[in-house]
Amino acid sequence: MQKEESNRIRVEIYGTEYQLRGNASTAHIRLVAGLVDDKMREIAFHNPRLDLNRLAVLAAVNIADEYMRLREEYEELLKILEQSEERKQGRLDL
Amino acid sequence: MQKEESNRIRVEIYGTEYQLRGNASTAHIRLVAGLVDDKMREIAFHNPRLDLNRLAVLAAVNIADEYMRLREEYEELLKILEQSEERKQGRLDL
C-alpha cells in the first residue's frame, strides 16, 4: 500500500508563488502547476486585457472542460472493456 | 457529423458573471461552470482568508490535478483494452 505522505512544494504559476501540498509525487505536482501556468498564459495571449481573476477562472473553466470530456471518454472506454469482459466470461461459461 | 456551432452562454461562477462560448452543448458548458464554482466554494470554505486570485488559481490547480490523475487512469485502461484486443486477434490468427 502507498504510504500517505504529504509533499510540500513551491511552484510558480503565472508569476506568483504558491506552496502546494498533497500526497502526490513532486513530479506530479509540478506537472499540474505547469498545466495551469500554460493555460493561463495561453488565455492571456489571446485576451491581453483580461484581469487576473477572470484569467484564473477562465483557466479553471478550460481545464474543467477538458476534464469533463476526458471523463466521458473514460466512461465510454470502461463500458467497452466491461462488454469485452462479459463476452469473454460468456465464452468460458459455455 | 456534428455541426460545429458556437454556443454563447452566460454563467455565474463564484458570484461573477462570465460569457462562455464553445461548440459544446449548453448543458456541458453549465456543468463545467458548475464544477469550477463548486471547487472555488470548497476551497474558500477551508481557506476563508484567501484572496480571489489565489482562490481561482488553486481551483484550477485542483481541477488540473484531477485531470492528470484521470488521464493516467485513462491511459492505463486503454493499455488493458489494447492488450485484450491483441489477445483476441492472436486467438483468431491461430
N, CA and C atoms of all chains as a GROMACS GRO file, in nm:
protein
  564
    1MET      N    1   0.086  -0.121   0.000
    1MET     CA    2   0.000   0.000   0.000
    1MET      C    3   0.089   0.126   0.000
    2GLN      N    4   0.041   0.228  -0.065
    2GLN     CA    5   0.121   0.351  -0.072
    2GLN      C    6   0.116   0.424   0.062
    3LYS      N    7   0.231   0.474   0.101
    3LYS     CA    8   0.236   0.549   0.226
    3LYS      C    9   0.176   0.688   0.202
    4GLU      N   10   0.089   0.729   0.291
    4GLU     CA   11   0.025   0.860   0.275
    4GLU      C   12   0.119   0.969   0.327
    5GLU      N   13   0.201   1.020   0.239
    5GLU     CA   14   0.295   1.123   0.280
    5GLU      C   15   0.256   1.254   0.215
    6SER      N   16   0.267   1.362   0.290
    6SER     CA   17   0.229   1.491   0.233
    6SER      C   18   0.354   1.563   0.185
    7ASN      N   19   0.359   1.592   0.057
    7ASN     CA   20   0.469   1.668   0.000
    7ASN      C   21   0.433   1.816  -0.003
    8ARG      N   22   0.527   1.899   0.037
    8ARG     CA   23   0.508   2.043   0.023
    8ARG      C   24   0.604   2.091  -0.082
    9ILE      N   25   0.553   2.166  -0.175
    9ILE     CA   26   0.643   2.211  -0.282
    9ILE      C   27   0.604   2.350  -0.329
   10ARG      N   28   0.708   2.432  -0.352
   10ARG     CA   29   0.685   2.569  -0.401
   10ARG      C   30   0.685   2.567  -0.552
   11VAL      N   31   0.580   2.625  -0.610
   11VAL     CA   32   0.575   2.635  -0.756
   11VAL      C   33   0.541   2.779  -0.793
   12GLU      N   34   0.573   2.816  -0.917
   12GLU     CA   35   0.535   2.950  -0.963
   12GLU      C   36   0.430   2.934  -1.072
   13ILE      N   37   0.317   2.999  -1.053
   13ILE     CA   38   0.212   2.995  -1.154
   13ILE      C   39   0.181   3.138  -1.197
   14TYR      N   40   0.205   3.166  -1.321
   14TYR     CA   41   0.179   3.298  -1.379
   14TYR      C   42   0.242   3.409  -1.292
   15GLY      N   43   0.367   3.385  -1.255
   15GLY     CA   44   0.444   3.487  -1.183
   15GLY      C   45   0.420   3.496  -1.033
   16THR      N   46   0.330   3.415  -0.981
   16THR     CA   47   0.304   3.417  -0.837
   16THR      C   48   0.346   3.284  -0.776
   17GLU      N   49   0.405   3.291  -0.656
   17GLU     CA   50   0.450   3.168  -0.592
   17GLU      C   51   0.338   3.106  -0.509
   18TYR      N   52   0.326   2.976  -0.519
   18TYR     CA   53   0.227   2.902  -0.441
   18TYR      C   54   0.297   2.789  -0.369
   19GLN      N   55   0.254   2.764  -0.246
   19GLN     CA   56   0.305   2.646  -0.178
   19GLN      C   57   0.195   2.541  -0.187
   20LEU      N   58   0.221   2.437  -0.261
   20LEU     CA   59   0.119   2.333  -0.278
   20LEU      C   60   0.157   2.213  -0.193
   21ARG      N   61   0.058   2.144  -0.145
   21ARG     CA   62   0.089   2.019  -0.074
   21ARG      C   63  -0.012   1.912  -0.114
   22GLY      N   64   0.034   1.792  -0.104
   22GLY     CA   65  -0.053   1.681  -0.140
   22GLY      C   66   0.025   1.553  -0.125
   23ASN      N   67  -0.045   1.440  -0.138
   23ASN     CA   68   0.027   1.313  -0.125
   23ASN      C   69   0.080   1.263  -0.260
   24ALA      N   70   0.065   1.345  -0.362
   24ALA     CA   71   0.118   1.308  -0.493
   24ALA      C   72   0.268   1.333  -0.496
   25SER      N   73   0.334   1.279  -0.597
   25SER     CA   74   0.479   1.299  -0.610
   25SER      C   75   0.508   1.444  -0.647
   26THR      N   76   0.632   1.485  -0.618
   26THR     CA   77   0.675   1.620  -0.655
   26THR      C   78   0.659   1.641  -0.805
   27ALA      N   79   0.695   1.538  -0.883
   27ALA     CA   80   0.685   1.548  -1.030
   27ALA      C   81   0.540   1.573  -1.072
   28HIS      N   82   0.446   1.502  -1.010
   28HIS     CA   83   0.305   1.519  -1.044
   28HIS      C   84   0.258   1.661  -1.011
   29ILE      N   85   0.296   1.709  -0.893
   29ILE     CA   86   0.253   1.844  -0.852
   29ILE      C   87   0.310   1.949  -0.948
   30ARG      N   88   0.436   1.931  -0.988
   30ARG     CA   89   0.498   2.024  -1.083
   30ARG      C   90   0.427   2.022  -1.218
   31LEU      N   91   0.387   1.904  -1.260
   31LEU     CA   92   0.318   1.886  -1.387
   31LEU      C   93   0.184   1.960  -1.384
   32VAL      N   94   0.113   1.945  -1.272
   32VAL     CA   95  -0.018   2.007  -1.253
   32VAL      C   96  -0.004   2.160  -1.255
   33ALA      N   97   0.096   2.211  -1.180
   33ALA     CA   98   0.118   2.356  -1.176
   33ALA      C   99   0.154   2.407  -1.316
   34GLY      N  100   0.234   2.329  -1.388
   34GLY     CA  101   0.274   2.366  -1.525
   34GLY      C  102   0.154   2.375  -1.618
   35LEU      N  103   0.061   2.283  -1.598
   35LEU     CA  104  -0.059   2.282  -1.683
   35LEU      C  105  -0.141   2.410  -1.661
   36VAL      N  106  -0.155   2.451  -1.535
   36VAL     CA  107  -0.232   2.573  -1.504
   36VAL      C  108  -0.158   2.696  -1.557
   37ASP      N  109  -0.028   2.699  -1.535
   37ASP     CA  110   0.054   2.811  -1.583
   37ASP      C  111   0.042   2.825  -1.735
   38ASP      N  112   0.057   2.713  -1.806
   38ASP     CA  113   0.044   2.714  -1.953
   38ASP      C  114  -0.092   2.766  -1.997
   39LYS      N  115  -0.196   2.716  -1.931
   39LYS     CA  116  -0.332   2.755  -1.970
   39LYS      C  117  -0.355   2.904  -1.947
   40MET      N  118  -0.306   2.956  -1.833
   40MET     CA  119  -0.322   3.100  -1.805
   40MET      C  120  -0.249   3.184  -1.909
   41ARG      N  121  -0.129   3.142  -1.946
   41ARG     CA  122  -0.052   3.217  -2.046
   41ARG      C  123  -0.119   3.213  -2.183
   42GLU      N  124  -0.175   3.097  -2.215
   42GLU     CA  125  -0.244   3.081  -2.343
   42GLU      C  126  -0.366   3.175  -2.351
   43ILE      N  127  -0.443   3.177  -2.243
   43ILE     CA  128  -0.563   3.263  -2.240
   43ILE      C  129  -0.523   3.411  -2.242
   44ALA      N  130  -0.420   3.445  -2.165
   44ALA     CA  131  -0.374   3.585  -2.159
   44ALA      C  132  -0.324   3.633  -2.295
   45PHE      N  133  -0.260   3.541  -2.368
   45PHE     CA  134  -0.207   3.574  -2.501
   45PHE      C  135  -0.321   3.615  -2.596
   46HIS      N  136  -0.434   3.542  -2.585
   46HIS     CA  137  -0.547   3.570  -2.673
   46HIS      C  138  -0.638   3.681  -2.620
   47ASN      N  139  -0.625   3.711  -2.489
   47ASN     CA  140  -0.710   3.814  -2.427
   47ASN      C  141  -0.624   3.903  -2.338
   48PRO      N  142  -0.542   3.988  -2.400
   48PRO     CA  143  -0.442   4.062  -2.321
   48PRO      C  144  -0.500   4.160  -2.219
   49ARG      N  145  -0.629   4.195  -2.234
   49ARG     CA  146  -0.683   4.294  -2.138
   49ARG      C  147  -0.761   4.231  -2.023
   50LEU      N  148  -0.760   4.101  -2.018
   50LEU     CA  149  -0.835   4.029  -1.914
   50LEU      C  150  -0.770   4.048  -1.777
   51ASP      N  151  -0.851   4.077  -1.673
   51ASP     CA  152  -0.790   4.090  -1.540
   51ASP      C  153  -0.757   3.952  -1.483
   52LEU      N  154  -0.672   3.955  -1.381
   52LEU     CA  155  -0.613   3.830  -1.328
   52LEU      C  156  -0.718   3.733  -1.274
   53ASN      N  157  -0.820   3.786  -1.206
   53ASN     CA  158  -0.926   3.699  -1.153
   53ASN      C  159  -0.995   3.621  -1.264
   54ARG      N  160  -1.038   3.697  -1.364
   54ARG     CA  161  -1.111   3.634  -1.474
   54ARG      C  162  -1.020   3.538  -1.550
   55LEU      N  163  -0.895   3.576  -1.563
   55LEU     CA  164  -0.798   3.490  -1.631
   55LEU      C  165  -0.786   3.356  -1.558
   56ALA      N  166  -0.772   3.362  -1.427
   56ALA     CA  167  -0.758   3.238  -1.349
   56ALA      C  168  -0.886   3.156  -1.355
   57VAL      N  169  -1.002   3.222  -1.345
   57VAL     CA  170  -1.129   3.149  -1.352
   57VAL      C  171  -1.145   3.085  -1.490
   58LEU      N  172  -1.109   3.157  -1.595
   58LEU     CA  173  -1.122   3.101  -1.730
   58LEU      C  174  -1.024   2.986  -1.752
   59ALA      N  175  -0.908   2.994  -1.689
   59ALA     CA  176  -0.815   2.880  -1.696
   59ALA      C  177  -0.879   2.758  -1.630
   60ALA      N  178  -0.940   2.781  -1.514
   60ALA     CA  179  -1.009   2.671  -1.443
   60ALA      C  180  -1.122   2.614  -1.528
   61VAL      N  181  -1.196   2.703  -1.595
   61VAL     CA  182  -1.307   2.660  -1.682
   61VAL      C  183  -1.254   2.574  -1.797
   62ASN      N  184  -1.144   2.618  -1.858
   62ASN     CA  185  -1.086   2.543  -1.970
   62ASN      C  186  -1.039   2.404  -1.926
   63ILE      N  187  -0.974   2.399  -1.811
   63ILE     CA  188  -0.923   2.270  -1.763
   63ILE      C  189  -1.041   2.181  -1.723
   64ALA      N  190  -1.143   2.241  -1.661
   64ALA     CA  191  -1.263   2.164  -1.623
   64ALA      C  192  -1.333   2.109  -1.747
   65ASP      N  193  -1.332   2.186  -1.855
   65ASP     CA  194  -1.391   2.141  -1.981
   65ASP      C  195  -1.317   2.016  -2.031
   66GLU      N  196  -1.183   2.022  -2.032
   66GLU     CA  197  -1.104   1.906  -2.076
   66GLU      C  198  -1.127   1.787  -1.983
   67TYR      N  199  -1.139   1.815  -1.855
   67TYR     CA  200  -1.163   1.709  -1.757
   67TYR      C  201  -1.295   1.637  -1.784
   68MET      N  202  -1.402   1.715  -1.807
   68MET     CA  203  -1.534   1.656  -1.831
   68MET      C  204  -1.537   1.574  -1.961
   69ARG      N  205  -1.468   1.624  -2.063
   69ARG     CA  206  -1.462   1.550  -2.190
   69ARG      C  207  -1.388   1.417  -2.170
   70LEU      N  208  -1.278   1.426  -2.098
   70LEU     CA  209  -1.199   1.305  -2.074
   70LEU      C  210  -1.279   1.206  -1.990
   71ARG      N  211  -1.358   1.257  -1.896
   71ARG     CA  212  -1.438   1.168  -1.812
   71ARG      C  213  -1.540   1.092  -1.895
   72GLU      N  214  -1.600   1.161  -1.991
   72GLU     CA  215  -1.695   1.094  -2.081
   72GLU      C  216  -1.625   0.984  -2.161
   73GLU      N  217  -1.507   1.018  -2.214
   73GLU     CA  218  -1.431   0.918  -2.291
   73GLU      C  219  -1.390   0.801  -2.203
   74TYR      N  220  -1.354   0.832  -2.080
   74TYR     CA  221  -1.312   0.728  -1.984
   74TYR      C  222  -1.428   0.632  -1.957
   75GLU      N  223  -1.546   0.689  -1.934
   75GLU     CA  224  -1.663   0.605  -1.906
   75GLU      C  225  -1.702   0.520  -2.027
   76GLU      N  226  -1.683   0.578  -2.145
   76GLU     CA  227  -1.709   0.505  -2.270
   76GLU      C  228  -1.615   0.385  -2.281
   77LEU      N  229  -1.489   0.411  -2.252
   77LEU     CA  230  -1.386   0.307  -2.259
   77LEU      C  231  -1.414   0.196  -2.158
   78LEU      N  232  -1.456   0.238  -2.039
   78LEU     CA  233  -1.487   0.143  -1.932
   78LEU      C  234  -1.601   0.051  -1.976
   79LYS      N  235  -1.699   0.110  -2.044
   79LYS     CA  236  -1.814   0.033  -2.092
   79LYS      C  237  -1.768  -0.072  -2.194
   80ILE      N  238  -1.683  -0.029  -2.287
   80ILE     CA  239  -1.633  -0.119  -2.390
   80ILE      C  240  -1.557  -0.236  -2.326
   81LEU      N  241  -1.474  -0.201  -2.226
   81LEU     CA  242  -1.394  -0.303  -2.158
   81LEU      C  243  -1.484  -0.402  -2.083
   82GLU      N  244  -1.588  -0.349  -2.018
   82GLU     CA  245  -1.680  -0.435  -1.945
   82GLU      C  246  -1.754  -0.530  -2.039
   83GLN      N  247  -1.797  -0.476  -2.153
   83GLN     CA  248  -1.867  -0.560  -2.252
   83GLN      C  249  -1.773  -0.668  -2.304
   84SER      N  250  -1.647  -0.630  -2.327
   84SER     CA  251  -1.548  -0.725  -2.377
   84SER      C  252  -1.525  -0.836  -2.274
   85GLU      N  253  -1.520  -0.797  -2.145
   85GLU     CA  254  -1.502  -0.895  -2.037
   85GLU      C  255  -1.622  -0.987  -2.026
   86GLU      N  256  -1.742  -0.928  -2.043
   86GLU     CA  257  -1.865  -1.007  -2.033
   86GLU      C  258  -1.870  -1.112  -2.144
   87ARG      N  259  -1.827  -1.070  -2.265
   87ARG     CA  260  -1.826  -1.164  -2.376
   87ARG      C  261  -1.730  -1.279  -2.348
   88LYS      N  262  -1.615  -1.241  -2.288
   88LYS     CA  263  -1.515  -1.342  -2.256
   88LYS      C  264  -1.572  -1.440  -2.152
   89GLN      N  265  -1.638  -1.385  -2.051
   89GLN     CA  266  -1.699  -1.466  -1.946
   89GLN      C  267  -1.800  -1.563  -2.007
   90GLY      N  268  -1.883  -1.507  -2.095
   90GLY     CA  269  -1.987  -1.585  -2.162
   90GLY      C  270  -1.927  -1.703  -2.234
   91ARG      N  271  -1.814  -1.678  -2.300
   91ARG     CA  272  -1.749  -1.784  -2.376
   91ARG      C  273  -1.702  -1.897  -2.284
   92LEU      N  274  -1.649  -1.855  -2.168
   92LEU     CA  275  -1.595  -1.955  -2.076
   92LEU      C  276  -1.705  -2.039  -2.012
   93ASP      N  277  -1.822  -1.977  -1.995
   93ASP     CA  278  -1.932  -2.048  -1.930
   93ASP      C  279  -1.992  -2.157  -2.018
   94LEU      N  280  -1.973  -2.148  -2.147
   94LEU     CA  281  -2.037  -2.245  -2.239
   94LEU      C  282  -1.980  -2.385  -2.222
   95MET      N  283  -2.200   1.363  -3.886
   95MET     CA  284  -2.101   1.452  -3.823
   95MET      C  285  -2.172   1.566  -3.747
   96GLN      N  286  -2.111   1.603  -3.635
   96GLN     CA  287  -2.171   1.709  -3.554
   96GLN      C  288  -2.146   1.845  -3.621
   97LYS      N  289  -2.250   1.926  -3.619
   97LYS     CA  290  -2.235   2.059  -3.677
   97LYS      C  291  -2.154   2.145  -3.580
   98GLU      N  292  -2.054   2.215  -3.633
   98GLU     CA  293  -1.970   2.298  -3.547
   98GLU      C  294  -2.041   2.431  -3.519
   99GLU      N  295  -2.119   2.433  -3.415
   99GLU     CA  296  -2.190   2.555  -3.382
   99GLU      C  297  -2.133   2.612  -3.253
  100SER      N  298  -2.121   2.743  -3.248
  100SER     CA  299  -2.068   2.804  -3.129
  100SER      C  300  -2.184   2.851  -3.040
  101ASN      N  301  -2.188   2.796  -2.920
  101ASN     CA  302  -2.290   2.838  -2.823
  101ASN      C  303  -2.233   2.948  -2.734
  102ARG      N  304  -2.314   3.051  -2.712
  102ARG     CA  305  -2.275   3.154  -2.616
  102ARG      C  306  -2.368   3.140  -2.498
  103ILE      N  307  -2.312   3.134  -2.381
  103ILE     CA  308  -2.399   3.118  -2.265
  103ILE      C  309  -2.343   3.194  -2.144
  104ARG      N  310  -2.436   3.259  -2.073
  104ARG     CA  311  -2.396   3.334  -1.953
  104ARG      C  312  -2.402   3.241  -1.833
  105VAL      N  313  -2.295   3.237  -1.756
  105VAL     CA  314  -2.296   3.157  -1.635
  105VAL      C  315  -2.244   3.242  -1.520
  106GLU      N  316  -2.277   3.202  -1.397
  106GLU     CA  317  -2.222   3.272  -1.281
  106GLU      C  318  -2.126   3.179  -1.211
  107ILE      N  319  -2.005   3.227  -1.190
  107ILE     CA  320  -1.906   3.146  -1.118
  107ILE      C  321  -1.857   3.228  -1.000
  108TYR      N  322  -1.882   3.179  -0.881
  108TYR     CA  323  -1.841   3.244  -0.757
  108TYR      C  324  -1.883   3.392  -0.756
  109GLY      N  325  -2.007   3.414  -0.796
  109GLY     CA  326  -2.066   3.547  -0.786
  109GLY      C  327  -2.034   3.642  -0.902
  110THR      N  328  -1.954   3.597  -0.996
  110THR     CA  329  -1.922   3.683  -1.111
  110THR      C  330  -1.980   3.621  -1.238
  111GLU      N  331  -2.031   3.708  -1.325
  111GLU     CA  332  -2.089   3.656  -1.448
  111GLU      C  333  -1.983   3.642  -1.557
  112TYR      N  334  -1.991   3.532  -1.628
  112TYR     CA  335  -1.899   3.507  -1.740
  112TYR      C  336  -1.981   3.471  -1.862
  113GLN      N  337  -1.935   3.519  -1.977
  113GLN     CA  338  -1.998   3.473  -2.100
  113GLN      C  339  -1.904   3.371  -2.162
  114LEU      N  340  -1.948   3.248  -2.164
  114LEU     CA  341  -1.864   3.141  -2.218
  114LEU      C  342  -1.914   3.104  -2.356
  115ARG      N  343  -1.823   3.066  -2.441
  115ARG     CA  344  -1.867   3.015  -2.570
  115ARG      C  345  -1.785   2.893  -2.609
  116GLY      N  346  -1.847   2.810  -2.687
  116GLY     CA  347  -1.779   2.689  -2.730
  116GLY      C  348  -1.874   2.609  -2.815
  117ASN      N  349  -1.821   2.504  -2.878
  117ASN     CA  350  -1.909   2.423  -2.961
  117ASN      C  351  -1.974   2.310  -2.882
  118ALA      N  352  -1.952   2.309  -2.750
  118ALA     CA  353  -2.016   2.209  -2.666
  118ALA      C  354  -2.162   2.247  -2.641
  119SER      N  355  -2.240   2.153  -2.592
  119SER     CA  356  -2.380   2.181  -2.561
  119SER      C  357  -2.389   2.277  -2.442
  120THR      N  358  -2.504   2.344  -2.436
  120THR     CA  359  -2.530   2.433  -2.323
  120THR      C  360  -2.518   2.356  -2.191
  121ALA      N  361  -2.571   2.234  -2.190
  121ALA     CA  362  -2.568   2.152  -2.068
  121ALA      C  363  -2.424   2.125  -2.025
  122HIS      N  364  -2.338   2.094  -2.123
  122HIS     CA  365  -2.197   2.067  -2.092
  122HIS      C  366  -2.130   2.192  -2.035
  123ILE      N  367  -2.155   2.306  -2.098
  123ILE     CA  368  -2.092   2.431  -2.051
  123ILE      C  369  -2.138   2.464  -1.909
  124ARG      N  370  -2.267   2.443  -1.882
  124ARG     CA  371  -2.319   2.468  -1.746
  124ARG      C  372  -2.254   2.375  -1.644
  125LEU      N  373  -2.235   2.251  -1.684
  125LEU     CA  374  -2.175   2.150  -1.597
  125LEU      C  375  -2.032   2.191  -1.561
  126VAL      N  376  -1.958   2.237  -1.663
  126VAL     CA  377  -1.820   2.279  -1.647
  126VAL      C  378  -1.812   2.400  -1.553
  127ALA      N  379  -1.900   2.498  -1.576
  127ALA     CA  380  -1.902   2.618  -1.491
  127ALA      C  381  -1.938   2.579  -1.347
  128GLY      N  382  -2.030   2.485  -1.334
  128GLY     CA  383  -2.072   2.438  -1.201
  128GLY      C  384  -1.957   2.371  -1.127
  129LEU      N  385  -1.876   2.298  -1.201
  129LEU     CA  386  -1.761   2.229  -1.140
  129LEU      C  387  -1.662   2.332  -1.083
  130VAL      N  388  -1.636   2.438  -1.162
  130VAL     CA  389  -1.542   2.542  -1.116
  130VAL      C  390  -1.601   2.618  -0.997
  131ASP      N  391  -1.729   2.652  -1.005
  131ASP     CA  392  -1.796   2.722  -0.895
  131ASP      C  393  -1.789   2.639  -0.766
  132ASP      N  394  -1.821   2.510  -0.777
  132ASP     CA  395  -1.816   2.420  -0.661
  132ASP      C  396  -1.677   2.416  -0.600
  133LYS      N  397  -1.576   2.402  -0.688
  133LYS     CA  398  -1.438   2.389  -0.640
  133LYS      C  399  -1.395   2.517  -0.570
  134MET      N  400  -1.431   2.635  -0.626
  134MET     CA  401  -1.394   2.761  -0.562
  134MET      C  402  -1.460   2.775  -0.425
  135ARG      N  403  -1.586   2.735  -0.416
  135ARG     CA  404  -1.656   2.744  -0.288
  135ARG      C  405  -1.597   2.649  -0.184
  136GLU      N  406  -1.559   2.532  -0.230
  136GLU     CA  407  -1.499   2.432  -0.140
  136GLU      C  408  -1.366   2.485  -0.084
  137ILE      N  409  -1.283   2.540  -0.172
  137ILE     CA  410  -1.152   2.592  -0.128
  137ILE      C  411  -1.172   2.713  -0.036
  138ALA      N  412  -1.265   2.800  -0.071
  138ALA     CA  413  -1.291   2.920   0.010
  138ALA      C  414  -1.342   2.882   0.150
  139PHE      N  415  -1.418   2.774   0.155
  139PHE     CA  416  -1.472   2.727   0.283
  139PHE      C  417  -1.359   2.686   0.377
  140HIS      N  418  -1.259   2.619   0.320
  140HIS     CA  419  -1.146   2.572   0.402
  140HIS      C  420  -1.039   2.679   0.422
  141ASN      N  421  -1.040   2.783   0.340
  141ASN     CA  422  -0.939   2.890   0.346
  141ASN      C  423  -1.008   3.026   0.334
  142PRO      N  424  -1.080   3.066   0.440
  142PRO     CA  425  -1.166   3.184   0.426
  142PRO      C  426  -1.091   3.316   0.401
  143ARG      N  427  -0.958   3.318   0.429
  143ARG     CA  428  -0.886   3.445   0.410
  143ARG      C  429  -0.812   3.455   0.277
  144LEU      N  430  -0.831   3.355   0.194
  144LEU     CA  431  -0.762   3.352   0.064
  144LEU      C  432  -0.818   3.460  -0.029
  145ASP      N  433  -0.728   3.534  -0.097
  145ASP     CA  434  -0.780   3.633  -0.191
  145ASP      C  435  -0.830   3.565  -0.320
  146LEU      N  436  -0.908   3.640  -0.396
  146LEU     CA  437  -0.981   3.584  -0.509
  146LEU      C  438  -0.888   3.525  -0.617
  147ASN      N  439  -0.777   3.595  -0.643
  147ASN     CA  440  -0.682   3.544  -0.744
  147ASN      C  441  -0.630   3.407  -0.708
  148ARG      N  442  -0.581   3.398  -0.583
  148ARG     CA  443  -0.522   3.272  -0.539
  148ARG      C  444  -0.630   3.164  -0.533
  149LEU      N  445  -0.749   3.204  -0.492
  149LEU     CA  446  -0.860   3.109  -0.486
  149LEU      C  447  -0.888   3.049  -0.624
  150ALA      N  448  -0.893   3.134  -0.724
  150ALA     CA  449  -0.922   3.087  -0.860
  150ALA      C  450  -0.807   3.000  -0.913
  151VAL      N  451  -0.683   3.043  -0.885
  151VAL     CA  452  -0.568   2.964  -0.931
  151VAL      C  453  -0.568   2.828  -0.861
  152LEU      N  454  -0.597   2.827  -0.730
  152LEU     CA  455  -0.598   2.699  -0.659
  152LEU      C  456  -0.712   2.608  -0.707
  153ALA      N  457  -0.824   2.668  -0.746
  153ALA     CA  458  -0.932   2.588  -0.805
  153ALA      C  459  -0.882   2.524  -0.935
  154ALA      N  460  -0.813   2.602  -1.016
  154ALA     CA  461  -0.757   2.550  -1.141
  154ALA      C  462  -0.657   2.438  -1.113
  155VAL      N  463  -0.574   2.457  -1.010
  155VAL     CA  464  -0.475   2.355  -0.973
  155VAL      C  465  -0.545   2.226  -0.930
  156ASN      N  466  -0.649   2.239  -0.849
  156ASN     CA  467  -0.722   2.120  -0.804
  156ASN      C  468  -0.786   2.045  -0.919
  157ILE      N  469  -0.845   2.118  -1.012
  157ILE     CA  470  -0.911   2.054  -1.126
  157ILE      C  471  -0.805   1.991  -1.217
  158ALA      N  472  -0.692   2.062  -1.235
  158ALA     CA  473  -0.583   2.008  -1.316
  158ALA      C  474  -0.527   1.880  -1.254
  159ASP      N  475  -0.522   1.875  -1.122
  159ASP     CA  476  -0.476   1.756  -1.051
  159ASP      C  477  -0.569   1.638  -1.084
  160GLU      N  478  -0.699   1.660  -1.074
  160GLU     CA  479  -0.796   1.554  -1.104
  160GLU      C  480  -0.786   1.513  -1.252
  161TYR      N  481  -0.763   1.612  -1.337
  161TYR     CA  482  -0.750   1.584  -1.480
  161TYR      C  483  -0.630   1.493  -1.507
  162MET      N  484  -0.514   1.526  -1.446
  162MET     CA  485  -0.394   1.448  -1.469
  162MET      C  486  -0.408   1.305  -1.416
  163ARG      N  487  -0.475   1.292  -1.301
  163ARG     CA  488  -0.496   1.157  -1.245
  163ARG      C  489  -0.586   1.075  -1.336
  164LEU      N  490  -0.692   1.141  -1.384
  164LEU     CA  491  -0.785   1.072  -1.473
  164LEU      C  492  -0.715   1.032  -1.603
  165ARG      N  493  -0.625   1.118  -1.650
  165ARG     CA  494  -0.555   1.088  -1.774
  165ARG      C  495  -0.467   0.963  -1.758
  166GLU      N  496  -0.404   0.952  -1.641
  166GLU     CA  497  -0.323   0.832  -1.614
  166GLU      C  498  -0.411   0.708  -1.614
  167GLU      N  499  -0.526   0.717  -1.548
  167GLU     CA  500  -0.619   0.603  -1.542
  167GLU      C  501  -0.671   0.570  -1.681
  168TYR      N  502  -0.697   0.673  -1.759
  168TYR     CA  503  -0.748   0.654  -1.895
  168TYR      C  504  -0.645   0.579  -1.980
  169GLU      N  505  -0.519   0.622  -1.968
  169GLU     CA  506  -0.413   0.557  -2.046
  169GLU      C  507  -0.392   0.412  -2.002
  170GLU      N  508  -0.408   0.389  -1.872
  170GLU     CA  509  -0.398   0.254  -1.816
  170GLU      C  510  -0.508   0.165  -1.877
  171LEU      N  511  -0.628   0.220  -1.879
  171LEU     CA  512  -0.744   0.147  -1.931
  171LEU      C  513  -0.726   0.117  -2.080
  172LEU      N  514  -0.673   0.215  -2.150
  172LEU     CA  515  -0.650   0.200  -2.294
  172LEU      C  516  -0.552   0.086  -2.321
  173LYS      N  517  -0.450   0.078  -2.235
  173LYS     CA  518  -0.348  -0.027  -2.247
  173LYS      C  519  -0.413  -0.164  -2.226
  174ILE      N  520  -0.497  -0.174  -2.123
  174ILE     CA  521  -0.565  -0.302  -2.093
  174ILE      C  522  -0.652  -0.344  -2.212
  175LEU      N  523  -0.723  -0.245  -2.265
  175LEU     CA  524  -0.813  -0.274  -2.378
  175LEU      C  525  -0.734  -0.319  -2.500
  176GLU      N  526  -0.622  -0.253  -2.524
  176GLU     CA  527  -0.538  -0.289  -2.639
  176GLU      C  528  -0.483  -0.431  -2.624
  177GLN      N  529  -0.439  -0.462  -2.502
  177GLN     CA  530  -0.386  -0.597  -2.477
  177GLN      C  531  -0.494  -0.702  -2.496
  178SER      N  532  -0.614  -0.668  -2.449
  178SER     CA  533  -0.728  -0.760  -2.462
  178SER      C  534  -0.761  -0.782  -2.610
  179GLU      N  535  -0.755  -0.674  -2.688
  179GLU     CA  536  -0.781  -0.685  -2.832
  179GLU      C  537  -0.672  -0.768  -2.901
  180GLU      N  538  -0.547  -0.745  -2.856
  180GLU     CA  539  -0.435  -0.821  -2.915
  180GLU      C  540  -0.450  -0.970  -2.889
  181ARG      N  541  -0.491  -1.002  -2.767
  181ARG     CA  542  -0.510  -1.145  -2.734
  181ARG      C  543  -0.618  -1.204  -2.822
  182LYS      N  544  -0.724  -1.124  -2.842
  182LYS     CA  545  -0.835  -1.172  -2.925
  182LYS      C  546  -0.787  -1.196  -3.068
  183GLN      N  547  -0.708  -1.099  -3.119
  183GLN     CA  548  -0.654  -1.111  -3.254
  183GLN      C  549  -0.569  -1.236  -3.265
  184GLY      N  550  -0.483  -1.256  -3.163
  184GLY     CA  551  -0.393  -1.370  -3.159
  184GLY      C  552  -0.471  -1.500  -3.168
  185ARG      N  553  -0.583  -1.505  -3.096
  185ARG     CA  554  -0.664  -1.625  -3.096
  185ARG      C  555  -0.722  -1.653  -3.236
  186LEU      N  556  -0.765  -1.546  -3.302
  186LEU     CA  557  -0.825  -1.563  -3.434
  186LEU      C  558  -0.722  -1.607  -3.538
  187ASP      N  559  -0.596  -1.563  -3.517
  187ASP     CA  560  -0.492  -1.594  -3.616
  187ASP      C  561  -0.450  -1.741  -3.611
  188LEU      N  562  -0.475  -1.806  -3.496
  188LEU     CA  563  -0.425  -1.944  -3.480
  188LEU      C  564  -0.496  -2.042  -3.574
   0.00000   0.00000   0.00000
